[in-house]
Amino acid sequence: MSAYMQHKDLSKEDLPTERGREIADGVHRVMERMAEAEAAAGRRPGDVRLLAATKTRDVGEIMAAIDAGVRLIGENRPQEVTAKFEGLTRQCAQRQLALGQRQGPGSVAGPSSCIGFHLIGQLQSNKINKILPCVDTVESVDSLELADKLGKRAQARGLSVGVLLEVNESGEAAKSGCSPDEAEELAYRIAGTEGLSLRGLMTIGAHVDDERTIRRGFAHLRGLRDRVRDSGEAGTDSCRELSMGMTGDMAYAIAEGSTIVRVGAAIFGKRAFI
Ligand SMILES: *Cc1c(COP(=O)(O)O)cnc(C)c1O
């Protein structure tokens, strides 16, 4: 358990009106920035989906983002997923929204009434069973070992879980993600793993100021996605998503073909912890 989890009740559902308005303004501003970046890149409006990165935010804050139009949320820590899941599910149900539903046969809700729930941070194998009933997609799969375990546990529950392969494009030592050299082969192995559905690739932009360096990593991920998707290998048709771009670099990511931007600070404000 991280220290900040002892300072804040993440399951709290009520929210001061003023804070709700602040978050709604944040969502609208980000959506405008996304629309501008789409237009500047000659992309269709709505090409890019907004994922609200909700680490350290409580249920009330997350629902304010959903009420402002967010349809995809992402958590970093399995403990935060489980701390918030019940409250989020109940609040979503009151609005006739379904949280974390897998698309496809058996899914009850249409896309506009579905709130996607992704895990975007590291997953240790002893936490797999805890998060499987909650999230529909794990964006942070970066090894065959994790993919195998996740696939086996999903299969045992009769589920197919969406997976993005996380690639460490910048090569920064502090970052998770597989190396770009091994990514293509790993993607084929994941695509062929029972219980998993390879949905695309994910990366965290280089932690530098230089636009060219940041964009080079994003462009490389896009090339990799194109190769995997067009490879003809089993299970690669569904490899379409490029989850890249955050508060500081989302315009670059959208210019390089991002389909999901993961945004925290620009929606909710600066984090008090981590
Ligand atoms: C926190 C986080 C984000 C969002 O970062 P901001 O700078 O707050 O927009 C995106 N992706 C991951 C994996 C994160 O942990």
The ligand as a MOL file (V3000), in Angstrom:
LIG
                    3D

  0  0  0     0  0            999 V3000
M  V30 BEGIN CTAB
M  V30 COUNTS 15 15 0 0 0
M  V30 BEGIN ATOM
M  V30 1 C -0.3350 9.4400 -14.4690 0
M  V30 2 C -0.2720 8.7880 -15.7780 0
M  V30 3 C -0.7410 9.4310 -16.9280 0
M  V30 4 C -1.2730 10.8440 -16.9230 0
M  V30 5 O -0.2590 11.7450 -16.6270 0
M  V30 6 P -0.5400 13.3320 -16.5400 0
M  V30 7 O 0.7910 13.9410 -16.7430 0
M  V30 8 O -1.1240 13.5690 -15.1850 0
M  V30 9 O -1.4930 13.6640 -17.6260 0
M  V30 10 C -0.6800 8.7310 -18.1250 0
M  V30 11 N -0.1820 7.4780 -18.2030 0
M  V30 12 C 0.2840 6.8380 -17.1180 0
M  V30 13 C 0.8130 5.4570 -17.2710 0
M  V30 14 C 0.2530 7.4670 -15.8820 0
M  V30 15 O 0.7370 6.8420 -14.8130 0
M  V30 END ATOM
M  V30 BEGIN BOND
M  V30 1 1 1 2
M  V30 2 1 2 3
M  V30 3 2 2 14
M  V30 4 1 3 4
M  V30 5 2 3 10
M  V30 6 1 4 5
M  V30 7 1 5 6
M  V30 8 2 6 7
M  V30 9 1 6 8
M  V30 10 1 6 9
M  V30 11 1 10 11
M  V30 12 2 11 12
M  V30 13 1 12 13
M  V30 14 1 12 14
M  V30 15 1 14 15
M  V30 END BOND
M  V30 END CTAB
M  END
